[in-house]
Amino acid sequence: MTEIEKYVKKLPPEAQWIEVPLIKKGKLAMLIDGDIIPEADSALMYFKIEPGGEAIPHTHEVDEIDFWLGPGEGELTVEGETIKIGKNTATFAPKGAKHSVKATGDEPIYGIALIRAPKL
């Protein structure tokens, strides 16, 4: 294995999606974290929230950046304040801020999250 090859991981599609208690009516795929690439200092995940589903209110000890790919629409709540989100929307939840997401449209909403922590 070359030096660069240890930083590239290909995951089989059937192994990517997992259900987690944090997401009701949805699932995520961990793309990079400290378990997949031990040197990683961040976690990158892809997730899907079905219509009527949500990522329940939670906090992190680090910042979270999300990019919403659509096609559905939703609402992001951070510290009690709610805003509509949808395709091509980037959002930020600061360290320690309670936040949640609800899929409010008729289609699933997909997103990519970057969390500055090697393991969640």
A tleap script that builds the chain and sets N, CA, C and O, in Angstrom:
source leaprc.protein.ff14SB
mol = sequence {
  NMET THR GLU ILE GLU LYS TYR VAL LYS LYS
  LEU PRO PRO GLU ALA GLN TRP ILE GLU VAL
  PRO LEU ILE LYS LYS GLY LYS LEU ALA MET
  LEU ILE ASP GLY ASP ILE ILE PRO GLU ALA
  ASP SER ALA LEU MET TYR PHE LYS ILE GLU
  PRO GLY GLY GLU ALA ILE PRO HIE THR HIE
  GLU VAL ASP GLU ILE ASP PHE TRP LEU GLY
  PRO GLY GLU GLY GLU LEU THR VAL GLU GLY
  GLU THR ILE LYS ILE GLY LYS ASN THR ALA
  THR PHE ALA PRO LYS GLY ALA LYS HIE SER
  VAL LYS ALA THR GLY ASP GLU PRO ILE TYR
  GLY ILE ALA LEU ILE ARG ALA PRO LYS CLEU
}
set mol.1.N position { 0.856 -1.180 0.000 }
set mol.1.CA position { 0.000 0.000 0.000 }
set mol.1.C position { 0.899 1.239 0.000 }
set mol.1.O position { 1.851 1.327 0.776 }
set mol.2.N position { 0.586 2.186 -0.875 }
set mol.2.CA position { 1.346 3.424 -0.911 }
set mol.2.C position { 0.874 4.328 0.224 }
set mol.2.O position { -0.157 4.069 0.844 }
set mol.3.N position { 1.619 5.370 0.488 }
set mol.3.CA position { 1.268 6.307 1.562 }
set mol.3.C position { -0.127 6.905 1.352 }
set mol.3.O position { -0.921 6.981 2.289 }
set mol.4.N position { -0.416 7.322 0.137 }
set mol.4.CA position { -1.713 7.969 -0.110 }
set mol.4.C position { -2.876 6.977 -0.046 }
set mol.4.O position { -3.989 7.364 0.308 }
set mol.5.N position { -2.644 5.727 -0.376 }
set mol.5.CA position { -3.730 4.737 -0.371 }
set mol.5.C position { -4.338 4.534 1.015 }
set mol.5.O position { -5.508 4.162 1.112 }
set mol.6.N position { -3.595 4.762 2.073 }
set mol.6.CA position { -4.165 4.564 3.409 }
set mol.6.C position { -5.201 5.630 3.747 }
set mol.6.O position { -5.948 5.476 4.713 }
set mol.7.N position { -5.257 6.716 2.963 }
set mol.7.CA position { -6.223 7.780 3.201 }
set mol.7.C position { -7.461 7.674 2.303 }
set mol.7.O position { -8.343 8.531 2.368 }
set mol.8.N position { -7.534 6.654 1.486 }
set mol.8.CA position { -8.669 6.472 0.587 }
set mol.8.C position { -9.383 5.183 0.960 }
set mol.8.O position { -8.783 4.109 0.935 }
set mol.9.N position { -10.656 5.285 1.304 }
set mol.9.CA position { -11.442 4.119 1.687 }
set mol.9.C position { -12.677 4.046 0.800 }
set mol.9.O position { -13.404 5.029 0.657 }
set mol.10.N position { -12.908 2.902 0.215 }
set mol.10.CA position { -14.124 2.688 -0.573 }
set mol.10.C position { -15.015 1.756 0.232 }
set mol.10.O position { -14.594 0.680 0.658 }
set mol.11.N position { -16.240 2.186 0.430 }
set mol.11.CA position { -17.190 1.406 1.196 }
set mol.11.C position { -18.204 0.761 0.270 }
set mol.11.O position { -18.693 1.413 -0.653 }
set mol.12.N position { -18.534 -0.513 0.495 }
set mol.12.CA position { -19.567 -1.120 -0.347 }
set mol.12.C position { -20.921 -0.485 -0.056 }
set mol.12.O position { -21.234 -0.212 1.103 }
set mol.13.N position { -21.735 -0.245 -1.090 }
set mol.13.CA position { -23.026 0.434 -0.888 }
set mol.13.C position { -23.906 -0.224 0.164 }
set mol.13.O position { -24.578 0.477 0.919 }
set mol.14.N position { -23.922 -1.542 0.234 }
set mol.14.CA position { -24.788 -2.211 1.201 }
set mol.14.C position { -24.343 -1.999 2.643 }
set mol.14.O position { -25.127 -2.234 3.563 }
set mol.15.N position { -23.117 -1.565 2.861 }
set mol.15.CA position { -22.614 -1.375 4.219 }
set mol.15.C position { -22.686 0.078 4.672 }
set mol.15.O position { -22.398 0.372 5.833 }
set mol.16.N position { -23.063 0.990 3.783 }
set mol.16.CA position { -22.988 2.399 4.124 }
set mol.16.C position { -24.111 2.882 5.018 }
set mol.16.O position { -23.839 3.534 6.026 }
set mol.17.N position { -25.356 2.593 4.695 }
set mol.17.CA position { -26.475 3.164 5.430 }
set mol.17.C position { -26.695 2.454 6.756 }
set mol.17.O position { -26.769 1.226 6.809 }
set mol.18.N position { -26.800 3.237 7.828 }
set mol.18.CA position { -27.125 2.671 9.138 }
set mol.18.C position { -28.235 3.513 9.765 }
set mol.18.O position { -28.341 4.714 9.517 }
set mol.19.N position { -29.042 2.866 10.569 }
set mol.19.CA position { -30.067 3.582 11.314 }
set mol.19.C position { -29.500 3.928 12.676 }
set mol.19.O position { -28.835 3.105 13.304 }
set mol.20.N position { -29.761 5.143 13.133 }
set mol.20.CA position { -29.268 5.607 14.428 }
set mol.20.C position { -30.433 6.216 15.207 }
set mol.20.O position { -31.346 6.782 14.605 }
set mol.21.N position { -30.415 6.110 16.533 }
set mol.21.CA position { -31.519 6.657 17.334 }
set mol.21.C position { -31.727 8.160 17.155 }
set mol.21.O position { -32.839 8.654 17.344 }
set mol.22.N position { -30.688 8.882 16.798 }
set mol.22.CA position { -30.766 10.332 16.627 }
set mol.22.C position { -31.698 10.738 15.479 }
set mol.22.O position { -32.321 11.798 15.531 }
set mol.23.N position { -31.792 9.896 14.447 }
set mol.23.CA position { -32.594 10.240 13.269 }
set mol.23.C position { -33.839 9.361 13.232 }
set mol.23.O position { -33.749 8.142 13.083 }
set mol.24.N position { -34.986 9.987 13.367 }
set mol.24.CA position { -36.275 9.299 13.273 }
set mol.24.C position { -36.743 9.350 11.832 }
set mol.24.O position { -36.837 10.429 11.248 }
set mol.25.N position { -37.041 8.186 11.247 }
set mol.25.CA position { -37.437 8.076 9.840 }
set mol.25.C position { -36.312 8.544 8.918 }
set mol.25.O position { -36.520 9.369 8.028 }
set mol.26.N position { -35.143 8.012 9.144 }
set mol.26.CA position { -34.007 8.339 8.305 }
set mol.26.C position { -32.815 7.484 8.667 }
set mol.26.O position { -32.905 6.615 9.534 }
set mol.27.N position { -31.700 7.726 8.009 }
set mol.27.CA position { -30.476 6.978 8.280 }
set mol.27.C position { -29.272 7.763 7.795 }
set mol.27.O position { -29.406 8.778 7.112 }
set mol.28.N position { -28.087 7.272 8.161 }
set mol.28.CA position { -26.873 7.961 7.737 }
set mol.28.C position { -25.826 6.973 7.264 }
set mol.28.O position { -25.898 5.775 7.536 }
set mol.29.N position { -24.865 7.502 6.559 }
set mol.29.CA position { -23.704 6.740 6.116 }
set mol.29.C position { -22.473 7.511 6.562 }
set mol.29.O position { -22.260 8.651 6.148 }
set mol.30.N position { -21.668 6.889 7.402 }
set mol.30.CA position { -20.421 7.516 7.841 }
set mol.30.C position { -19.417 7.368 6.703 }
set mol.30.O position { -19.083 6.249 6.314 }
set mol.31.N position { -18.941 8.475 6.174 }
set mol.31.CA position { -18.003 8.452 5.060 }
set mol.31.C position { -16.560 8.455 5.550 }
set mol.31.O position { -15.724 7.697 5.058 }
set mol.32.N position { -16.279 9.315 6.523 }
set mol.32.CA position { -14.937 9.382 7.112 }
set mol.32.C position { -15.095 9.669 8.592 }
set mol.32.O position { -15.874 10.538 8.983 }
set mol.33.N position { -14.362 8.945 9.409 }
set mol.33.CA position { -14.216 9.258 10.835 }
set mol.33.C position { -12.964 8.551 11.331 }
set mol.33.O position { -12.249 7.930 10.545 }
set mol.34.N position { -12.697 8.640 12.608 }
set mol.34.CA position { -11.488 8.056 13.172 }
set mol.34.C position { -11.451 6.539 13.116 }
set mol.34.O position { -10.374 5.950 13.208 }
set mol.35.N position { -12.613 5.886 12.966 }
set mol.35.CA position { -12.630 4.430 12.813 }
set mol.35.C position { -12.262 4.020 11.399 }
set mol.35.O position { -11.610 2.994 11.201 }
set mol.36.N position { -12.670 4.804 10.416 }
set mol.36.CA position { -12.409 4.477 9.016 }
set mol.36.C position { -10.994 4.878 8.620 }
set mol.36.O position { -10.277 4.101 7.989 }
set mol.37.N position { -10.595 6.088 8.989 }
set mol.37.CA position { -9.228 6.572 8.753 }
set mol.37.C position { -8.707 7.072 10.099 }
set mol.37.O position { -9.071 8.172 10.513 }
set mol.38.N position { -7.875 6.311 10.789 }
set mol.38.CA position { -7.441 6.664 12.145 }
set mol.38.C position { -6.849 8.062 12.285 }
set mol.38.O position { -6.952 8.661 13.356 }
set mol.39.N position { -6.237 8.595 11.240 }
set mol.39.CA position { -5.632 9.926 11.319 }
set mol.39.C position { -6.645 11.055 11.190 }
set mol.39.O position { -6.294 12.215 11.403 }
set mol.40.N position { -7.875 10.750 10.850 }
set mol.40.CA position { -8.900 11.786 10.628 }
set mol.40.C position { -9.221 12.502 11.934 }
set mol.40.O position { -9.381 11.867 12.976 }
set mol.41.N position { -9.313 13.830 11.872 }
set mol.41.CA position { -9.687 14.608 13.055 }
set mol.41.C position { -11.110 15.137 12.948 }
set mol.41.O position { -11.549 15.936 13.775 }
set mol.42.N position { -11.841 14.678 11.906 }
set mol.42.CA position { -13.213 15.108 11.681 }
set mol.42.C position { -14.048 13.924 11.224 }
set mol.42.O position { -13.522 12.896 10.798 }
set mol.43.N position { -15.359 14.089 11.321 }
set mol.43.CA position { -16.283 13.082 10.802 }
set mol.43.C position { -17.080 13.705 9.667 }
set mol.43.O position { -17.544 14.840 9.772 }
set mol.44.N position { -17.234 12.964 8.594 }
set mol.44.CA position { -18.013 13.397 7.446 }
set mol.44.C position { -19.065 12.329 7.193 }
set mol.44.O position { -18.738 11.157 7.008 }
set mol.45.N position { -20.336 12.739 7.186 }
set mol.45.CA position { -21.395 11.761 6.979 }
set mol.45.C position { -22.426 12.268 5.990 }
set mol.45.O position { -22.599 13.470 5.794 }
set mol.46.N position { -23.096 11.325 5.383 }
set mol.46.CA position { -24.164 11.577 4.425 }
set mol.46.C position { -25.432 11.058 5.072 }
set mol.46.O position { -25.425 9.955 5.618 }
set mol.47.N position { -26.519 11.809 5.032 }
set mol.47.CA position { -27.727 11.320 5.678 }
set mol.47.C position { -28.976 11.650 4.880 }
set mol.47.O position { -28.989 12.524 4.014 }
set mol.48.N position { -30.016 10.915 5.210 }
set mol.48.CA position { -31.314 11.032 4.536 }
set mol.48.C position { -32.379 11.076 5.619 }
set mol.48.O position { -32.382 10.254 6.534 }
set mol.49.N position { -33.289 12.049 5.507 }
set mol.49.CA position { -34.421 12.140 6.422 }
set mol.49.C position { -35.687 12.087 5.579 }
set mol.49.O position { -35.904 12.930 4.709 }
set mol.50.N position { -36.518 11.087 5.849 }
set mol.50.CA position { -37.763 10.896 5.109 }
set mol.50.C position { -38.785 11.975 5.483 }
set mol.50.O position { -38.680 12.574 6.554 }
set mol.51.N position { -39.771 12.229 4.614 }
set mol.51.CA position { -40.825 13.182 4.953 }
set mol.51.C position { -41.448 12.848 6.315 }
set mol.51.O position { -41.790 11.697 6.586 }
set mol.52.N position { -41.587 13.854 7.151 }
set mol.52.CA position { -42.121 13.659 8.490 }
set mol.52.C position { -41.093 13.196 9.499 }
set mol.52.O position { -41.390 13.105 10.691 }
set mol.53.N position { -39.894 12.904 9.043 }
set mol.53.CA position { -38.827 12.453 9.937 }
set mol.53.C position { -38.047 13.619 10.501 }
set mol.53.O position { -38.260 14.771 10.124 }
set mol.54.N position { -37.136 13.304 11.414 }
set mol.54.CA position { -36.332 14.365 12.020 }
set mol.54.C position { -35.055 13.832 12.636 }
set mol.54.O position { -34.954 12.660 12.999 }
set mol.55.N position { -34.089 14.717 12.742 }
set mol.55.CA position { -32.932 14.504 13.600 }
set mol.55.C position { -33.316 15.198 14.904 }
set mol.55.O position { -33.422 16.423 14.955 }
set mol.56.N position { -33.522 14.416 15.949 }
set mol.56.CA position { -34.059 14.953 17.197 }
set mol.56.C position { -33.092 15.957 17.828 }
set mol.56.O position { -31.898 15.928 17.533 }
set mol.57.N position { -33.595 16.843 18.693 }
set mol.57.CA position { -32.716 17.843 19.316 }
set mol.57.C position { -31.509 17.194 19.994 }
set mol.57.O position { -31.633 16.227 20.745 }
set mol.58.N position { -30.344 17.761 19.701 }
set mol.58.CA position { -29.097 17.235 20.266 }
set mol.58.C position { -28.036 18.333 20.260 }
set mol.58.O position { -28.228 19.398 19.673 }
set mol.59.N position { -26.929 18.057 20.916 }
set mol.59.CA position { -25.794 18.981 20.949 }
set mol.59.C position { -24.519 18.214 20.628 }
set mol.59.O position { -24.481 16.985 20.691 }
set mol.60.N position { -23.487 18.958 20.286 }
set mol.60.CA position { -22.142 18.404 20.099 }
set mol.60.C position { -21.176 19.299 20.864 }
set mol.60.O position { -21.457 20.474 21.102 }
set mol.61.N position { -20.069 18.749 21.235 }
set mol.61.CA position { -19.022 19.540 21.900 }
set mol.61.C position { -18.108 20.217 20.884 }
set mol.61.O position { -17.067 20.773 21.234 }
set mol.62.N position { -18.517 20.157 19.629 }
set mol.62.CA position { -17.772 20.773 18.526 }
set mol.62.C position { -18.777 21.386 17.556 }
set mol.62.O position { -19.968 21.085 17.634 }
set mol.63.N position { -18.313 22.245 16.641 }
set mol.63.CA position { -19.183 22.841 15.628 }
set mol.63.C position { -19.648 21.780 14.632 }
set mol.63.O position { -18.968 20.778 14.411 }
set mol.64.N position { -20.817 22.017 14.036 }
set mol.64.CA position { -21.330 21.148 12.975 }
set mol.64.C position { -21.715 22.012 11.781 }
set mol.64.O position { -22.398 23.026 11.921 }
set mol.65.N position { -21.263 21.590 10.605 }
set mol.65.CA position { -21.616 22.257 9.361 }
set mol.65.C position { -22.373 21.248 8.507 }
set mol.65.O position { -21.916 20.121 8.317 }
set mol.66.N position { -23.535 21.654 7.991 }
set mol.66.CA position { -24.332 20.776 7.140 }
set mol.66.C position { -24.559 21.444 5.793 }
set mol.66.O position { -24.682 22.666 5.701 }
set mol.67.N position { -24.610 20.625 4.755 }
set mol.67.CA position { -24.996 21.113 3.438 }
set mol.67.C position { -26.153 20.265 2.972 }
set mol.67.O position { -26.028 19.044 2.869 }
set mol.68.N position { -27.282 20.896 2.687 }
set mol.68.CA position { -28.519 20.214 2.330 }
set mol.68.C position { -28.617 20.097 0.815 }
set mol.68.O position { -28.543 21.091 0.093 }
set mol.69.N position { -28.786 18.867 0.351 }
set mol.69.CA position { -28.782 18.581 -1.067 }
set mol.69.C position { -30.168 18.519 -1.680 }
set mol.69.O position { -30.295 18.491 -2.904 }
set mol.70.N position { -31.220 18.496 -0.855 }
set mol.70.CA position { -32.576 18.365 -1.381 }
set mol.70.C position { -32.892 16.901 -1.643 }
set mol.70.O position { -32.180 16.050 -1.110 }
set mol.71.N position { -33.893 16.548 -2.411 }
set mol.71.CA position { -34.802 17.461 -3.075 }
set mol.71.C position { -35.859 18.027 -2.134 }
set mol.71.O position { -36.536 19.000 -2.466 }
set mol.72.N position { -36.000 17.413 -0.952 }
set mol.72.CA position { -37.034 17.842 -0.017 }
set mol.72.C position { -36.713 19.153 0.672 }
set mol.72.O position { -35.682 19.782 0.435 }
set mol.73.N position { -37.638 19.535 1.531 }
set mol.73.CA position { -37.482 20.761 2.316 }
set mol.73.C position { -37.579 20.409 3.788 }
set mol.73.O position { -38.050 19.335 4.160 }
set mol.74.N position { -37.126 21.331 4.611 }
set mol.74.CA position { -37.173 21.059 6.036 }
set mol.74.C position { -37.072 22.321 6.859 }
set mol.74.O position { -37.122 23.439 6.347 }
set mol.75.N position { -36.929 22.101 8.156 }
set mol.75.CA position { -36.747 23.192 9.108 }
set mol.75.C position { -35.590 22.848 10.023 }
set mol.75.O position { -35.512 21.741 10.555 }
set mol.76.N position { -34.709 23.787 10.199 }
set mol.76.CA position { -33.605 23.675 11.147 }
set mol.76.C position { -33.941 24.532 12.353 }
set mol.76.O position { -34.322 25.694 12.209 }
set mol.77.N position { -33.802 23.964 13.534 }
set mol.77.CA position { -33.979 24.719 14.767 }
set mol.77.C position { -32.661 24.705 15.527 }
set mol.77.O position { -32.097 23.644 15.793 }
set mol.78.N position { -32.178 25.886 15.872 }
set mol.78.CA position { -30.959 26.034 16.667 }
set mol.78.C position { -31.301 26.921 17.855 }
set mol.78.O position { -31.707 28.070 17.686 }
set mol.79.N position { -31.133 26.378 19.062 }
set mol.79.CA position { -31.413 27.122 20.295 }
set mol.79.C position { -32.792 27.778 20.269 }
set mol.79.O position { -32.947 28.933 20.665 }
set mol.80.N position { -33.802 27.020 19.792 }
set mol.80.CA position { -35.175 27.497 19.819 }
set mol.80.C position { -35.605 28.360 18.649 }
set mol.80.O position { -36.784 28.697 18.542 }
set mol.81.N position { -34.686 28.729 17.771 }
set mol.81.CA position { -35.030 29.546 16.599 }
set mol.81.C position { -35.063 28.660 15.363 }
set mol.81.O position { -34.128 27.894 15.127 }
set mol.82.N position { -36.138 28.755 14.564 }
set mol.82.CA position { -36.365 27.867 13.426 }
set mol.82.C position { -36.311 28.634 12.116 }
set mol.82.O position { -36.788 29.763 12.011 }
set mol.83.N position { -35.706 27.976 11.101 }
set mol.83.CA position { -35.624 28.548 9.758 }
set mol.83.C position { -35.825 27.436 8.737 }
set mol.83.O position { -35.458 26.288 8.985 }
set mol.84.N position { -36.403 27.770 7.598 }
set mol.84.CA position { -36.609 26.796 6.529 }
set mol.84.C position { -35.282 26.501 5.836 }
set mol.84.O position { -34.438 27.380 5.662 }
set mol.85.N position { -35.124 25.236 5.445 }
set mol.85.CA position { -33.937 24.819 4.694 }
set mol.85.C position { -34.397 23.999 3.499 }
set mol.85.O position { -35.521 23.497 3.472 }
set mol.86.N position { -33.526 23.870 2.521 }
set mol.86.CA position { -33.824 23.069 1.340 }
set mol.86.C position { -32.574 22.894 0.507 }
set mol.86.O position { -31.456 23.101 0.979 }
set mol.87.N position { -32.781 22.512 -0.731 }
set mol.87.CA position { -31.675 22.247 -1.637 }
set mol.87.C position { -30.714 23.424 -1.702 }
set mol.87.O position { -31.124 24.583 -1.764 }
set mol.88.N position { -29.418 23.098 -1.688 }
set mol.88.CA position { -28.332 24.080 -1.787 }
set mol.88.C position { -28.306 25.067 -0.631 }
set mol.88.O position { -27.992 26.242 -0.819 }
set mol.89.N position { -28.635 24.593 0.557 }
set mol.89.CA position { -28.579 25.410 1.772 }
set mol.89.C position { -27.464 24.883 2.663 }
set mol.89.O position { -27.384 23.680 2.911 }
set mol.90.N position { -26.616 25.760 3.141 }
set mol.90.CA position { -25.581 25.392 4.110 }
set mol.90.C position { -25.998 25.923 5.473 }
set mol.90.O position { -26.495 27.044 5.579 }
set mol.91.N position { -25.799 25.127 6.510 }
set mol.91.CA position { -26.176 25.541 7.860 }
set mol.91.C position { -25.031 25.267 8.824 }
set mol.91.O position { -24.137 24.466 8.550 }
set mol.92.N position { -25.085 25.954 9.961 }
set mol.92.CA position { -24.024 25.860 10.964 }
set mol.92.C position { -24.666 25.785 12.346 }
set mol.92.O position { -25.542 26.585 12.674 }
set mol.93.N position { -24.235 24.836 13.142 }
set mol.93.CA position { -24.666 24.750 14.541 }
set mol.93.C position { -23.409 24.859 15.406 }
set mol.93.O position { -22.559 23.969 15.368 }
set mol.94.N position { -23.281 25.926 16.178 }
set mol.94.CA position { -22.069 26.104 16.978 }
set mol.94.C position { -21.944 25.062 18.091 }
set mol.94.O position { -22.928 24.461 18.523 }
set mol.95.N position { -20.745 24.877 18.523 }
set mol.95.CA position { -20.427 23.994 19.642 }
set mol.95.C position { -21.399 24.242 20.798 }
set mol.95.O position { -21.591 25.379 21.230 }
set mol.96.N position { -22.013 23.154 21.295 }
set mol.96.CA position { -22.885 23.242 22.459 }
set mol.96.C position { -24.305 23.708 22.184 }
set mol.96.O position { -25.133 23.688 23.095 }
set mol.97.N position { -24.620 24.132 20.950 }
set mol.97.CA position { -25.964 24.632 20.635 }
set mol.97.C position { -26.918 23.460 20.386 }
set mol.97.O position { -26.609 22.554 19.613 }
set mol.98.N position { -28.069 23.488 21.042 }
set mol.98.CA position { -29.078 22.456 20.798 }
set mol.98.C position { -29.687 22.712 19.428 }
set mol.98.O position { -30.137 23.820 19.135 }
set mol.99.N position { -29.700 21.665 18.580 }
set mol.99.CA position { -30.224 21.817 17.228 }
set mol.99.C position { -30.948 20.551 16.783 }
set mol.99.O position { -30.704 19.456 17.291 }
set mol.100.N position { -31.844 20.737 15.820 }
set mol.100.CA position { -32.608 19.622 15.255 }
set mol.100.C position { -33.023 19.983 13.841 }
set mol.100.O position { -32.966 21.145 13.437 }
set mol.101.N position { -33.440 18.970 13.094 }
set mol.101.CA position { -33.887 19.163 11.719 }
set mol.101.C position { -35.133 18.321 11.500 }
set mol.101.O position { -35.187 17.167 11.925 }
set mol.102.N position { -36.128 18.887 10.841 }
set mol.102.CA position { -37.337 18.154 10.465 }
set mol.102.C position { -37.503 18.226 8.960 }
set mol.102.O position { -37.317 19.281 8.355 }
set mol.103.N position { -37.858 17.086 8.351 }
set mol.103.CA position { -38.184 17.051 6.923 }
set mol.103.C position { -39.657 17.380 6.789 }
set mol.103.O position { -40.506 16.592 7.205 }
set mol.104.N position { -39.971 18.527 6.219 }
set mol.104.CA position { -41.350 19.004 6.181 }
set mol.104.C position { -42.013 18.851 4.818 }
set mol.104.O position { -43.225 19.034 4.701 }
set mol.105.N position { -41.249 18.524 3.796 }
set mol.105.CA position { -41.810 18.423 2.451 }
set mol.105.C position { -42.339 17.031 2.149 }
set mol.105.O position { -42.436 16.180 3.033 }
set mol.106.N position { -42.680 16.816 0.887 }
set mol.106.CA position { -43.201 15.534 0.426 }
set mol.106.C position { -42.105 14.582 -0.040 }
set mol.106.O position { -42.382 13.427 -0.362 }
set mol.107.N position { -40.876 15.056 -0.078 }
set mol.107.CA position { -39.750 14.236 -0.531 }
set mol.107.C position { -38.688 14.196 0.565 }
set mol.107.O position { -38.634 15.085 1.414 }
set mol.108.N position { -37.844 13.164 0.545 }
set mol.108.CA position { -36.760 13.106 1.533 }
set mol.108.C position { -35.805 14.282 1.351 }
set mol.108.O position { -35.695 14.854 0.266 }
set mol.109.N position { -35.131 14.621 2.419 }
set mol.109.CA position { -34.065 15.615 2.334 }
set mol.109.C position { -32.748 14.903 2.626 }
set mol.109.O position { -32.643 14.127 3.575 }
set mol.110.N position { -31.760 15.176 1.806 }
set mol.110.CA position { -30.439 14.585 1.949 }
set mol.110.C position { -29.472 15.671 2.389 }
set mol.110.O position { -29.626 16.835 2.020 }
set mol.111.N position { -28.479 15.290 3.174 }
set mol.111.CA position { -27.494 16.260 3.609 }
set mol.111.C position { -26.144 15.626 3.833 }
set mol.111.O position { -26.015 14.406 3.933 }
set mol.112.N position { -25.155 16.465 3.910 }
set mol.112.CA position { -23.791 16.070 4.251 }
set mol.112.C position { -23.413 16.877 5.484 }
set mol.112.O position { -23.585 18.096 5.513 }
set mol.113.N position { -22.899 16.196 6.500 }
set mol.113.CA position { -22.498 16.876 7.728 }
set mol.113.C position { -21.005 16.723 7.949 }
set mol.113.O position { -20.440 15.649 7.740 }
set mol.114.N position { -20.372 17.805 8.373 }
set mol.114.CA position { -18.968 17.806 8.767 }
set mol.114.C position { -18.912 18.204 10.228 }
set mol.114.O position { -19.342 19.293 10.607 }
set mol.115.N position { -18.379 17.312 11.040 }
set mol.115.CA position { -18.265 17.566 12.465 }
set mol.115.C position { -16.803 17.426 12.857 }
set mol.115.O position { -16.168 16.408 12.580 }
set mol.116.N position { -16.282 18.447 13.497 }
set mol.116.CA position { -14.852 18.482 13.821 }
set mol.116.C position { -14.576 17.625 15.059 }
set mol.116.O position { -14.228 18.133 16.125 }
set mol.117.N position { -14.739 16.324 14.887 }
set mol.117.CA position { -14.437 15.339 15.928 }
set mol.117.C position { -14.177 14.018 15.218 }
set mol.117.O position { -14.905 13.680 14.285 }
set mol.118.N position { -13.177 13.271 15.622 }
set mol.118.CA position { -12.867 12.020 14.913 }
set mol.118.C position { -13.898 10.932 15.147 }
set mol.118.O position { -14.039 10.031 14.320 }
set mol.119.N position { -14.625 10.997 16.263 }
set mol.119.CA position { -15.634 9.985 16.565 }
set mol.119.C position { -16.821 10.652 17.230 }
set mol.119.O position { -16.664 11.602 17.997 }
set mol.120.N position { -18.003 10.152 16.933 }
set mol.120.CA position { -19.221 10.711 17.504 }
set mol.120.C position { -19.791 9.798 18.562 }
set mol.120.O position { -20.824 10.110 19.156 }
savepdb mol mol.pdb
quit
